[in-house]
Amino acid sequence: EDKFESLGRSVTRKPLLWFVSTLILSFGCMAGVVTMTSKSAIVDLWVPADSQAKINYDYIDKVFATSTNDVNVIFTAPNGVDNILKSTYFDILWEADNLVRSLSVDF
């Protein structure tokens, strides 16, 4: 209790000094936030940088570089159909989606 009492007395005697020193300490500890980066690529997070898998991944990414891994498909209404938002067309879209998701490529 004596240590907390002396600390409390020190804070009450020089509150401005304690306030400024805690601000300086806080900003000093927050300095790392400026240089902090975020990674979301699974390869960068979980694969060791010097592993063969990472070396192969970097090579394939460099040689076969693409801007995205997403595939966009645009469905248009058949001729003479004004509204594609009907259950029969949703069934067709559902089948097409399942077909695309079931595709696999083996090398």
Secondary structure by P-SEA (a helix, b strand, c coil): caaaaaaaaaaaacaaaaaaaaaaaaaaaacccccbbbbccccccccccccaaaaaaaaaaaaacccccbbbbbbbbcccccccccaaaaaaaaaaaaaaaaccccc
